[in-house]
Amino acid sequence: MVMTRSERQYLPAAGHDWFLPLYDPLTSLLGVDAARRQLLDQAELEARQTVLDVGCGTGTLAVLIKRLYPTVDVVGVDPDSRALHRARRKADRARVAVRFDQGYADALGYPDRRFDRVFSSMMFHHLEPPDQEGMLLEIRRVLKPGGRLELLDFEGADSPGPGGFSRLFHLHHRLQGNTPDRILTLMTRAGLDDARMLDSKRRPFGRIAFFQGRA
């Protein structure tokens, strides 16, 4: 169900607003946190780098980055004000300084060449195809030369597991065409070099893939 509390439509992190309070405990139980840690490991962050988490949702990955890399400057952006409220509370509880902005993935309000790393974790399939292309173009714009996109998402329409998690959180049509080949093609078309899939795993919530591309 697409929500329309702002000027534009978007799909909330949990798929439905009413499910947001259960999103963090359920995703942790199903192993999404472990997948995010793998995504973070592949990013090879260094001290004092600048990081953007696009579609940060409730802020789990952004807060984790700041906890593990205290000198890294971390920014999260998401259109959902309710998710951002939870993200800010999460950062306060962890006593870390993370900037959370309300905005859209295909219209990032940041200067060119601002970030060393941009993360996208389990949100790319939320976007309609034109917005996916716009998001990757914006990510390429805000990445510093040599900076990287680190992307984690479902691996195609057949990836959801037999349980109800994926059916509850995601519309089937949004996973149609979300194949590695298509994602890599879009990354290359957006100007990201050396676009590649680094890993693919089966998880209780579906098959997921890890991607990387360089500015």
N, CA, C and O of each residue as an XYZ file, in Angstrom:
860
protein
N       0.850     -1.183      0.000
C       0.000      0.000      0.000
C       0.889      1.239      0.000
O       1.711      1.406      0.901
N       0.741      2.084     -0.969
C       1.535      3.288     -1.070
C       0.902      4.385     -0.239
O      -0.297      4.643     -0.346
N       1.706      5.029      0.587
C       1.215      6.088      1.463
C       1.466      7.438      0.821
O       2.384      7.573      0.012
N       0.668      8.441      1.165
C       0.758      9.748      0.514
C       0.702     10.865      1.539
O      -0.070     11.809      1.370
N       1.509     10.784      2.613
C       1.483     11.842      3.618
C       2.297     13.052      3.187
O       2.169     14.127      3.773
N       3.135     12.887      2.164
C       3.949     13.994      1.699
C       3.535     14.347      0.286
O       2.524     13.844     -0.205
N       4.317     15.226     -0.394
C       3.931     15.634     -1.723
C       3.970     14.472     -2.697
O       3.259     14.491     -3.701
N       4.778     13.469     -2.427
C       4.965     12.346     -3.327
C       4.586     11.052     -2.645
O       4.504     10.974     -1.420
N       4.355     10.034     -3.464
C       4.044      8.716     -2.943
C       5.329      7.963     -2.617
O       6.371      8.188     -3.233
N       5.236      7.070     -1.641
C       6.362      6.199     -1.327
C       5.839      4.991     -0.586
O       4.742      5.012     -0.029
N       6.632      3.943     -0.583
C       6.294      2.726      0.140
C       7.036      2.730      1.463
O       8.266      2.784      1.457
N       6.342      2.674      2.609
C       7.026      2.698      3.907
C       7.970      1.506      4.082
O       7.861      0.497      3.385
N       8.891      1.650      5.025
C       9.902      0.616      5.247
C       9.280     -0.744      5.495
O       9.772     -1.749      4.980
N       8.215     -0.798      6.267
C       7.579     -2.064      6.608
C       6.503     -2.473      5.614
O       5.816     -3.473      5.823
N       6.347     -1.711      4.532
C       5.314     -2.014      3.561
C       3.975     -1.401      3.912
O       3.215     -1.007      3.027
N       3.678     -1.317      5.221
C       2.432     -0.747      5.725
C       2.749      0.065      6.979
O       3.545     -0.372      7.810
N       2.148      1.221      7.123
C       2.406      2.052      8.296
C       2.081      1.340      9.604
O       2.800      1.480     10.594
N       0.991      0.577      9.600
C       0.560     -0.049     10.842
C       1.549     -1.099     11.339
O       1.506     -1.480     12.509
N       2.460     -1.584     10.444
C       3.414     -2.621     10.830
C       4.747     -2.062     11.311
O       5.620     -2.821     11.731
N       4.912     -0.750     11.253
C       6.200     -0.147     11.570
C       6.724     -0.499     12.966
O       7.917     -0.774     13.102
N       5.872     -0.504     14.025
C       6.403     -0.845     15.361
C       7.020     -2.234     15.454
O       7.861     -2.475     16.320
N       6.617     -3.156     14.574
C       7.143     -4.521     14.614
C       8.294     -4.744     13.642
O       8.896     -5.817     13.621
N       8.596     -3.734     12.842
C       9.571     -3.915     11.765
C      10.957     -4.284     12.296
O      11.555     -5.254     11.830
N      11.471     -3.531     13.256
C      12.821     -3.790     13.764
C      12.965     -5.156     14.414
O      13.890     -5.887     14.060
N      12.087     -5.546     15.361
C      12.270     -6.864     15.972
C      12.109     -8.017     14.993
O      12.806     -9.026     15.098
N      11.186     -7.871     14.033
C      10.976     -8.966     13.091
C      12.138     -9.108     12.121
O      12.580    -10.224     11.845
N      12.637     -7.996     11.601
C      13.764     -8.087     10.672
C      15.016     -8.612     11.375
O      15.803     -9.347     10.777
N      15.200     -8.238     12.638
C      16.337     -8.759     13.387
C      16.209    -10.267     13.569
O      17.185    -10.999     13.403
N      14.998    -10.738     13.912
C      14.756    -12.164     14.116
C      15.029    -12.963     12.843
O      15.523    -14.088     12.908
N      14.707    -12.381     11.687
C      14.835    -13.100     10.425
C      16.213    -12.969      9.783
O      16.454    -13.531      8.715
N      17.116    -12.232     10.423
C      18.484    -12.194      9.944
C      18.851    -11.030      9.055
O      19.921    -11.044      8.447
N      17.998    -10.013      8.955
C      18.326     -8.855      8.126
C      19.523     -8.103      8.699
O      20.340     -7.573      7.946
N      19.634     -8.053     10.034
C      20.764     -7.357     10.651
C      22.091     -7.987     10.244
O      23.068     -7.277     10.007
N      22.131     -9.315     10.162
C      23.355     -9.992      9.745
C      23.711     -9.636      8.300
O      24.885     -9.477      7.964
N      22.699     -9.516      7.459
C      22.935     -9.126      6.067
C      23.471     -7.701      6.000
O      24.356     -7.412      5.194
N      22.951     -6.817      6.829
C      23.453     -5.439      6.857
C      24.915     -5.396      7.304
O      25.702     -4.602      6.788
N      25.268     -6.240      8.251
C      26.667     -6.276      8.692
C      27.580     -6.742      7.558
O      28.690     -6.232      7.410
N      27.124     -7.699      6.762
C      27.917     -8.126      5.623
C      28.071     -6.984      4.622
O      29.148     -6.785      4.059
N      26.994     -6.239      4.403
C      27.059     -5.086      3.507
C      28.069     -4.067      4.023
O      28.837     -3.493      3.251
N      28.060     -3.852      5.320
C      29.004     -2.908      5.926
C      30.442     -3.402      5.797
O      31.351     -2.611      5.542
N      30.650     -4.693      5.971
C      31.995     -5.249      5.829
C      32.537     -5.038      4.416
O      33.713     -4.718      4.245
N      31.682     -5.217      3.402
C      32.165     -5.086      2.027
C      32.525     -3.636      1.684
O      33.264     -3.386      0.732
N      31.999     -2.679      2.468
C      32.248     -1.262      2.180
C      33.656     -0.825      2.552
O      34.149      0.175      2.029
N      34.303     -1.548      3.435
C      35.696     -1.239      3.818
C      35.855      0.233      4.220
O      36.694      0.948      3.672
N      35.054      0.663      5.165
C      35.083      2.060      5.595
C      36.403      2.410      6.271
O      37.032      1.576      6.922
N      36.802      3.669      6.099
C      38.010      4.180      6.732
C      37.666      5.386      7.593
O      36.616      6.005      7.423
N      38.550      5.710      8.507
C      38.322      6.816      9.435
C      38.046      8.113      8.682
O      38.678      8.415      7.669
N      37.086      8.870      9.206
C      36.737     10.217      8.739
C      36.137     10.260      7.336
O      36.102     11.319      6.710
N      35.673      9.131      6.843
C      34.953      9.164      5.581
C      33.532      9.691      5.801
O      33.060      9.798      6.932
N      32.869     10.015      4.699
C      31.488     10.499      4.750
C      30.584      9.454      4.123
O      30.889      8.899      3.067
N      29.441      9.188      4.804
C      28.566      8.083      4.422
C      27.131      8.574      4.331
O      26.679      9.350      5.173
N      26.411      8.116      3.303
C      24.984      8.366      3.160
C      24.251      7.040      3.100
O      24.627      6.153      2.333
N      23.205      6.897      3.908
C      22.331      5.723      3.879
C      21.017      6.147      3.235
O      20.212      6.836      3.860
N      20.798      5.738      1.988
C      19.603      6.123      1.230
C      18.463      5.164      1.554
O      18.621      3.947      1.461
N      17.310      5.721      1.936
C      16.206      4.882      2.374
C      16.528      4.250      3.709
O      16.363      3.044      3.895
N      16.986      5.067      4.635
C      17.513      4.566      5.912
C      16.446      3.971      6.810
O      16.778      3.248      7.750
N      15.163      4.251      6.551
C      14.100      3.686      7.375
C      14.243      4.051      8.832
O      14.359      5.229      9.169
N      14.236      3.055      9.706
C      14.317      3.292     11.146
C      15.752      3.457     11.643
O      15.981      3.508     12.852
N      16.718      3.541     10.733
C      18.067      3.950     11.094
C      19.001      2.868     11.607
O      20.076      3.182     12.120
N      18.621      1.602     11.485
C      19.450      0.539     12.055
C      20.857      0.528     11.470
O      21.837      0.464     12.212
N      20.965      0.591     10.141
C      22.285      0.539      9.521
C      23.081      1.807      9.816
O      24.272      1.730     10.116
N      22.445      2.961      9.736
C      23.155      4.223      9.979
C      23.718      4.270     11.395
O      24.856      4.692     11.599
N      22.932      3.842     12.363
C      23.388      3.842     13.755
C      24.508      2.825     13.943
O      25.473      3.094     14.658
N      24.390      1.666     13.312
C      25.444      0.657     13.409
C      26.762      1.190     12.857
O      27.816      0.990     13.461
N      26.705      1.869     11.707
C      27.921      2.438     11.116
C      28.598      3.393     12.097
O      29.809      3.326     12.305
N      27.811      4.273     12.692
C      28.376      5.269     13.599
C      28.937      4.622     14.862
O      29.950      5.079     15.392
N      28.290      3.565     15.350
C      28.800      2.867     16.527
C      30.135      2.200     16.247
O      31.037      2.243     17.083
N      30.272      1.578     15.072
C      31.485      0.838     14.749
C      32.601      1.735     14.215
O      33.782      1.412     14.338
N      32.213      2.866     13.619
C      33.190      3.797     13.043
C      32.884      5.208     13.551
O      32.307      6.012     12.819
N      33.258      5.514     14.775
C      32.849      6.779     15.410
C      33.303      8.033     14.666
O      32.647      9.070     14.770
N      34.403      7.968     13.920
C      34.895      9.172     13.236
C      34.259      9.376     11.866
O      34.484     10.403     11.225
N      33.468      8.409     11.413
C      32.808      8.535     10.117
C      31.588      9.448     10.259
O      30.833      9.347     11.226
N      31.407     10.340      9.284
C      30.259     11.253      9.254
C      29.103     10.543      8.560
O      29.190     10.235      7.371
N      28.013     10.278      9.298
C      26.915      9.454      8.785
C      25.649     10.288      8.623
O      25.235     10.999      9.538
N      25.039     10.186      7.434
C      23.776     10.847      7.130
C      22.799      9.789      6.627
O      23.164      8.938      5.816
N      21.562      9.842      7.107
C      20.507      8.969      6.612
C      19.392      9.798      6.012
O      19.069     10.872      6.521
N      18.799      9.306      4.931
C      17.705     10.027      4.280
C      16.570      9.056      3.970
O      16.803      7.932      3.526
N      15.339      9.505      4.209
C      14.159      8.675      3.977
C      12.953      9.605      3.854
O      12.937     10.661      4.485
N      11.940      9.240      3.056
C      10.757     10.094      2.947
C       9.769      9.942      4.093
O       8.877     10.777      4.249
N       9.911      8.886      4.901
C       8.908      8.533      5.918
C       9.231      9.213      7.246
O      10.190      8.830      7.916
N       8.452     10.205      7.631
C       8.709     10.947      8.866
C       8.565     10.065     10.097
O       9.266     10.272     11.087
N       7.672      9.087     10.051
C       7.498      8.203     11.209
C       8.717      7.313     11.407
O       9.173      7.116     12.534
N       9.238      6.782     10.320
C      10.458      5.971     10.422
C      11.626      6.825     10.899
O      12.439      6.369     11.703
N      11.717      8.054     10.413
C      12.813      8.932     10.831
C      12.718      9.279     12.315
O      13.738      9.414     12.991
N      11.505      9.422     12.813
C      11.339      9.674     14.250
C      11.927      8.514     15.058
O      12.602      8.737     16.064
N      11.675      7.292     14.624
C      12.248      6.132     15.302
C      13.761      6.096     15.142
O      14.479      5.715     16.067
N      14.246      6.492     13.968
C      15.696      6.490     13.731
C      16.403      7.460     14.666
O      17.452      7.139     15.223
N      15.828      8.644     14.837
C      16.457      9.629     15.726
C      16.441      9.157     17.172
O      17.410      9.368     17.901
N      15.367      8.529     17.588
C      15.311      7.974     18.944
C      16.346      6.859     19.114
O      16.973      6.742     20.167
N      16.519      6.052     18.087
C      17.491      4.957     18.142
C      18.907      5.508     18.295
O      19.700      4.996     19.085
N      19.217      6.561     17.526
C      20.538      7.175     17.627
C      20.749      7.798     19.005
O      21.839      7.701     19.568
N      19.720      8.433     19.546
C      19.821      9.022     20.883
C      20.099      7.944     21.927
O      20.940      8.134     22.806
N      19.400      6.820     21.834
C      19.615      5.741     22.799
C      21.025      5.173     22.691
O      21.631      4.803     23.696
N      21.540      5.106     21.473
C      22.901      4.591     21.268
C      23.971      5.640     21.546
O      25.163      5.334     21.546
N      23.538      6.893     21.786
C      24.443      8.011     22.065
C      25.443      8.218     20.931
O      26.643      8.381     21.153
N      24.912      8.208     19.713
C      25.738      8.494     18.543
C      25.094      9.639     17.762
O      23.878      9.825     17.792
N      25.931     10.396     17.068
C      25.464     11.548     16.303
C      25.312     11.159     14.837
O      26.297     11.028     14.110
N      24.060     10.976     14.415
C      23.733     10.682     13.023
C      22.730     11.727     12.559
O      21.760     12.005     13.263
N      22.947     12.301     11.403
C      22.010     13.263     10.832
C      20.978     12.517     10.001
O      21.334     11.757      9.101
N      19.695     12.732     10.299
C      18.621     12.098      9.541
C      17.804     13.182      8.841
O      17.288     14.097      9.483
N      17.694     13.069      7.516
C      16.972     14.037      6.702
C      15.772     13.380      6.037
O      15.803     12.194      5.711
N      14.720     14.159      5.839
C      13.568     13.675      5.088
C      13.765     14.037      3.622
O      13.981     15.204      3.295
N      13.693     13.060      2.749
C      13.898     13.308      1.332
C      13.731     12.037      0.524
O      13.459     10.965      1.065
N      13.897     12.175     -0.780
C      13.651     11.086     -1.717
C      14.942     10.656     -2.404
O      15.838     11.468     -2.634
N      15.023      9.370     -2.727
C      16.247      8.798     -3.260
C      16.625      9.372     -4.619
O      17.808      9.423     -4.955
N      15.641      9.804     -5.408
C      15.936     10.321     -6.742
C      16.025     11.843     -6.758
O      16.071     12.447     -7.830
N      16.049     12.461     -5.593
C      16.179     13.922     -5.496
C      16.954     14.253     -4.222
O      16.427     14.913     -3.326
N      18.189     13.801     -4.142
C      18.992     13.967     -2.932
C      19.428     15.422     -2.783
O      19.982     16.016     -3.708
N      19.172     15.976     -1.621
C      19.479     17.388     -1.392
C      20.884     17.621     -0.887
O      21.076     18.319      0.109
N      21.873     17.047     -1.558
C      23.269     17.167     -1.134
C      24.123     17.615     -2.313
O      23.773     17.358     -3.465
N      25.244     18.286     -2.035
C      26.111     18.753     -3.119
C      26.739     17.599     -3.898
O      26.788     16.466     -3.419
N      27.210     17.896     -5.083
C      27.977     16.926     -5.867
C      29.211     16.487     -5.082
O      29.803     17.266     -4.335
N      29.577     15.241     -5.266
C      30.826     14.699     -4.708
C      30.919     14.899     -3.195
O      31.950     15.330     -2.677
N      29.863     14.591     -2.516
C      29.776     14.825     -1.058
C      30.198     13.605     -0.235
O      30.718     13.770      0.869
N      29.988     12.375     -0.748
C      30.127     11.182      0.083
C      31.164     10.201     -0.474
O      31.333     10.052     -1.684
N      31.853      9.534      0.474
C      32.777      8.457      0.110
C      32.052      7.143     -0.138
O      32.457      6.361     -0.997
N      30.992      6.900      0.603
C      30.196      5.687      0.448
C      28.712      6.046      0.514
O      28.292      6.888      1.309
N      27.930      5.385     -0.341
C      26.472      5.464     -0.250
C      25.947      4.045     -0.091
O      26.299      3.151     -0.861
N      25.100      3.849      0.916
C      24.498      2.545      1.188
C      23.024      2.551      0.768
O      22.331      3.563      0.880
N      22.572      1.406      0.286
C      21.147      1.172      0.043
C      20.847     -0.238      0.509
O      21.349     -1.206     -0.062
N      20.029     -0.357      1.545
C      19.798     -1.647      2.189
C      18.327     -2.025      2.156
O      17.519     -1.453      2.888
N      17.978     -2.985      1.311
C      16.632     -3.567      1.254
C      15.551     -2.527      0.947
O      14.441     -2.608      1.471
N      15.879     -1.550      0.096
C      14.867     -0.568     -0.280
C      14.756     -0.345     -1.778
O      13.788      0.266     -2.231
N      15.715     -0.819     -2.559
C      15.715     -0.538     -3.992
C      14.430     -1.031     -4.658
O      13.893     -0.367     -5.545
N      13.939     -2.196     -4.227
C      12.716     -2.763     -4.813
C      11.463     -1.970     -4.435
O      10.406     -2.172     -5.033
N      11.565     -1.073     -3.456
C      10.424     -0.227     -3.095
C      10.079      0.759     -4.207
O       8.947      1.237     -4.286
N      11.051      1.063     -5.067
C      10.884      2.123     -6.051
C      10.345      1.588     -7.368
O      10.635      0.457     -7.758
N       9.558      2.413     -8.046
C       9.152      2.101     -9.410
C      10.364      2.267    -10.326
O      11.282      3.013     -9.988
N      10.389      1.584    -11.487
C      11.577      1.609    -12.364
C      12.128      2.998    -12.680
O      13.343      3.178    -12.603
N      11.303      3.999    -13.033
C      11.902      5.318    -13.309
C      12.599      5.918    -12.091
O      13.618      6.596    -12.225
N      12.046      5.667    -10.895
C      12.657      6.193     -9.680
C      13.943      5.448     -9.329
O      14.857      6.025     -8.740
N      14.011      4.169     -9.690
C      15.259      3.427     -9.487
C      16.382      4.035    -10.317
O      17.496      4.217     -9.827
N      16.088      4.344    -11.561
C      17.102      4.968    -12.412
C      17.502      6.329    -11.867
O      18.683      6.676    -11.845
N      16.497      7.109    -11.421
C      16.793      8.415    -10.851
C      17.623      8.323     -9.595
O      18.510      9.148     -9.374
N      17.350      7.328     -8.766
C      18.126      7.138     -7.542
C      19.594      6.868     -7.855
O      20.478      7.466     -7.241
N      19.859      5.976     -8.804
C      21.244      5.635     -9.127
C      21.982      6.816     -9.742
O      23.173      7.000     -9.491
N      21.291      7.612    -10.539
C      21.918      8.813    -11.091
C      22.282      9.798     -9.982
O      23.351     10.409    -10.017
N      21.397      9.952     -9.000
C      21.664     10.847     -7.886
C      22.813     10.333     -7.025
O      23.652     11.108     -6.564
N      22.842      9.031     -6.815
C      23.939      8.453     -6.036
C      25.270      8.692     -6.744
O      26.261      9.060     -6.113
N      25.283      8.484     -8.044
C      26.519      8.750     -8.802
C      26.935     10.222     -8.662
O      28.125     10.524     -8.574
N      25.971     11.118     -8.642
C      26.265     12.551     -8.532
C      26.889     12.901     -7.188
O      27.838     13.682     -7.131
N      26.362     12.327     -6.100
C      26.828     12.738     -4.762
C      28.059     11.967     -4.300
O      28.640     12.303     -3.267
N      28.471     10.936     -5.044
C      29.674     10.195     -4.674
C      30.926     10.961     -5.082
O      30.988     11.557     -6.158
N      31.911     10.931     -4.208
C      33.222     11.475     -4.550
C      33.889     10.596     -5.608
O      33.546      9.419     -5.715
N      34.821     11.123     -6.385
C      35.576     10.271     -7.313
C      36.230      9.113     -6.561
O      36.943      9.317     -5.578
N      35.979      7.918     -7.034
C      36.499      6.740     -6.354
C      35.601      6.230     -5.247
O      35.850      5.155     -4.701
N      34.560      6.977     -4.903
C      33.604      6.524     -3.896
C      32.770      5.365     -4.416
O      32.782      5.067     -5.610
N      32.030      4.700     -3.497
C      31.338      3.485     -3.902
C      29.894      3.454     -3.405
O      29.564      3.977     -2.341
N      29.061      2.828     -4.207
C      27.719      2.433     -3.788
C      27.788      1.000     -3.281
O      28.361      0.128     -3.934
N      27.195      0.760     -2.097
C      27.083     -0.576     -1.521
C      25.595     -0.870     -1.390
O      24.903     -0.242     -0.589
N      25.099     -1.827     -2.178
C      23.653     -2.045     -2.305
C      23.288     -3.476     -1.957
O      23.940     -4.423     -2.398
N      22.235     -3.620     -1.158
C      21.694     -4.922     -0.768
C      20.207     -4.936     -1.083
O      19.477     -4.016     -0.715
N      19.752     -6.008     -1.780
C      18.323     -6.066     -2.085
C      17.902     -7.493     -2.419
O      18.733     -8.390     -2.557
N      16.574     -7.681     -2.546
C      16.052     -8.964     -2.995
C      16.557     -9.279     -4.390
O      16.803     -8.388     -5.203
N      16.704    -10.572     -4.645
C      17.221    -11.025     -5.936
C      16.083    -11.555     -6.802
O      15.960    -12.763     -7.004
N      15.265    -10.661     -7.305
C      14.249    -11.030     -8.285
C      12.928    -11.442     -7.694
O      12.796    -11.609     -6.482
N      11.932    -11.606     -8.577
C      10.556    -11.865     -8.173
C      10.379    -13.226     -7.521
O       9.436    -13.420     -6.754
N      11.263    -14.170     -7.809
C      11.147    -15.504     -7.233
C      11.912    -15.651     -5.925
O      11.993    -16.745     -5.367
N      12.485    -14.524     -5.425
C      13.343    -14.629     -4.253
C      12.618    -14.805     -2.932
O      13.178    -15.456     -2.050
N      11.398    -14.270     -2.718
C      10.796    -14.408     -1.397
C      10.612    -15.864     -0.998
O      10.266    -16.710     -1.822
N      10.846    -16.139      0.272
C      10.702    -17.479      0.784
C       9.250    -17.880      0.917
O       8.363    -17.088      0.599
N       8.983    -19.093      1.380
C       7.618    -19.598      1.444
C       6.789    -18.971      2.547
O       5.563    -19.075      2.521
N       7.432    -18.313      3.533
C       6.685    -17.731      4.630
C       5.946    -16.474      4.236
O       5.997    -16.047      3.082
N       5.251    -15.875      5.208
C       4.431    -14.712      4.922
C       5.158    -13.392      4.990
O       4.577    -12.356      4.664
N       6.419    -13.396      5.407
C       7.140    -12.136      5.608
C       7.151    -11.288      4.347
O       6.730    -10.131      4.365
N       7.635    -11.864      3.251
C       7.765    -11.085      2.027
C       6.416    -10.697      1.467
O       6.259     -9.595      0.941
N       5.439    -11.581      1.569
C       4.116    -11.251      1.060
C       3.491    -10.129      1.861
O       2.730     -9.326      1.321
N       3.805    -10.067      3.140
C       3.246     -9.022      3.983
C       3.918     -7.685      3.743
O       3.247     -6.653      3.709
N       5.229     -7.686      3.577
C       5.994     -6.438      3.485
C       6.058     -5.868      2.072
O       6.216     -4.658      1.904
N       5.940     -6.715      1.060
C       6.278     -6.262     -0.281
C       5.242     -6.730     -1.294
O       4.705     -7.834     -1.196
N       4.976     -5.873     -2.262
C       4.111     -6.231     -3.367
C       4.910     -7.021     -4.401
O       6.043     -6.674     -4.732
N       4.291     -8.092     -4.901
C       5.007     -8.974     -5.824
C       5.496     -8.216     -7.051
O       6.606     -8.457     -7.526
N       4.674     -7.299     -7.571
C       5.062     -6.627     -8.817
C       6.313     -5.773     -8.636
O       7.011     -5.485     -9.608
N       6.603     -5.366     -7.395
C       7.804     -4.561     -7.168
C       9.072     -5.403     -7.241
O      10.168     -4.858     -7.380
N       8.937     -6.720     -7.148
C      10.099     -7.589     -7.279
C      10.279     -8.095     -8.703
O      11.323     -8.658     -9.033
N       9.268     -7.898     -9.555
C       9.389     -8.310    -10.944
C      10.528     -7.535    -11.605
O      10.575     -6.306    -11.538
N      11.417     -8.246    -12.226
C      12.521     -7.599    -12.914
C      13.642     -7.141    -12.014
O      14.613     -6.556    -12.492
N      13.532     -7.396    -10.700
C      14.587     -6.963     -9.770
C      15.721     -7.993     -9.758
O      16.159     -8.453     -8.704
N      16.177     -8.335    -10.958
C      17.197     -9.363    -11.117
C      18.591     -8.741    -11.050
O      18.743     -7.544    -11.294
N      19.601     -9.531    -10.724
C      20.969     -9.002    -10.707
C      21.378     -8.363    -12.026
O      21.992     -7.297    -12.036
N      21.041     -9.008    -13.139
C      21.436     -8.452    -14.435
C      20.835     -7.071    -14.645
O      21.516     -6.165    -15.127
N      19.567     -6.901    -14.288
C      18.923     -5.606    -14.490
C      19.526     -4.550    -13.560
O      19.791     -3.427    -13.986
N      19.741     -4.907    -12.295
C      20.322     -3.956    -11.348
C      21.708     -3.526    -11.803
O      22.042     -2.343    -11.741
N      22.510     -4.469    -12.257
C      23.853     -4.132    -12.728
C      23.799     -3.260    -13.980
O      24.613     -2.350    -14.139
N      22.851     -3.533    -14.860
C      22.689     -2.704    -16.048
C      22.327     -1.271    -15.675
O      22.871     -0.322    -16.239
N      21.404     -1.116    -14.717
C      21.009      0.221    -14.276
C      22.178      0.952    -13.616
O      22.355      2.153    -13.820
N      22.964      0.240    -12.836
C      24.120      0.864    -12.191
C      25.117      1.366    -13.234
O      25.625      2.483    -13.134
N      25.388      0.530    -14.230
C      26.323      0.922    -15.280
C      25.788      2.095    -16.088
O      26.529      3.019    -16.424
N      24.490      2.053    -16.399
C      23.871      3.132    -17.167
C      23.941      4.455    -16.412
O      24.028      5.517    -17.027
N      23.904      4.396    -15.088
C      23.964      5.610    -14.266
C      25.381      6.166    -14.152
O      25.581      7.242    -13.588
N      26.356      5.447    -14.679
C      27.735      5.935    -14.654
C      28.590      5.333    -13.561
O      29.691      5.822    -13.306
N      28.113      4.278    -12.903
C      28.903      3.604    -11.880
C      29.799      2.563    -12.536
O      29.318      1.699    -13.269
N      31.084      2.642    -12.278
C      32.057      1.741    -12.888
C      32.193      0.456    -12.077
O      31.863      0.404    -10.893
N      32.688     -0.569    -12.750
C      32.978     -1.856    -12.100
C      31.775     -2.359    -11.307
O      31.931     -2.902    -10.213
N      30.561     -2.175    -11.865
C      29.346     -2.645    -11.187
C      29.355     -4.165    -11.146
O      29.542     -4.820    -12.172
N      29.153     -4.720     -9.968
C      29.210     -6.172     -9.834
C      28.389     -6.653     -8.647
O      28.128     -5.913     -7.698
N      27.988     -7.925     -8.735
C      27.343     -8.589     -7.611
C      28.412     -9.367     -6.855
O      29.099    -10.214     -7.426
N      28.544     -9.071     -5.562
C      29.603     -9.687     -4.772
C      29.175    -10.986     -4.101
O      30.012    -11.846     -3.825
N      27.866    -11.140     -3.831
C      27.415    -12.334     -3.128
C      25.913    -12.484     -3.300
O      25.214    -11.521     -3.618
N      25.429    -13.685     -3.091
C      24.002    -13.999     -3.132
C      23.726    -15.050     -2.075
O      24.448    -16.042     -1.973
N      22.678    -14.833     -1.284
C      22.396    -15.744     -0.178
C      20.897    -16.003     -0.069
O      20.080    -15.132     -0.368
N      20.553    -17.206      0.360
C      19.175    -17.530      0.704
C      18.978    -17.293      2.183
O      19.732    -17.801      3.013
N      17.956    -16.515      2.509
C      17.618    -16.199      3.885
C      16.145    -16.539      4.135
O      15.399    -16.724      3.174
N      15.695    -16.630      5.417
C      14.292    -16.959      5.673
C      13.308    -16.007      5.000
O      12.177    -16.394      4.707
N      13.728    -14.761      4.752
C      12.837    -13.784      4.146
C      13.003    -13.711      2.636
O      12.340    -12.903      1.986
N      13.884    -14.550      2.055
C      14.053    -14.567      0.611
C      15.502    -14.583      0.194
O      16.392    -14.506      1.041
N      15.754    -14.682     -1.099
C      17.119    -14.640     -1.617
C      17.527    -13.186     -1.798
O      16.780    -12.384     -2.359
N      18.731    -12.853     -1.312
C      19.220    -11.487     -1.371
C      20.563    -11.446     -2.097
O      21.272    -12.450     -2.169
N      20.900    -10.280     -2.632
C      22.145    -10.115     -3.354
C      22.835     -8.835     -2.916
O      22.189     -7.853     -2.550
N      24.167     -8.866     -2.961
C      25.015     -7.749     -2.545
C      25.721     -7.183     -3.790
O      26.360     -7.915     -4.547
N      25.588     -5.870     -3.978
C      26.135     -5.222     -5.172
C      27.104     -4.100     -4.764
O      27.084     -3.591     -3.643
N      27.948     -3.748     -5.739
C      28.888     -2.653     -5.511
C      29.185     -1.976     -6.843
O      29.304     -2.639     -7.874
N      29.303     -0.652     -6.814
C      29.678      0.106     -7.994
C      30.494      1.331     -7.581
O      30.297      1.881     -6.498
N      31.423      1.759     -8.465
C      32.369      2.806     -8.129
C      32.136      4.045     -8.979
O      31.858      3.947    -10.175
N      32.252      5.217     -8.352
C      32.126      6.482     -9.075
C      33.393      6.805     -9.838
O      33.466      7.836    -10.506
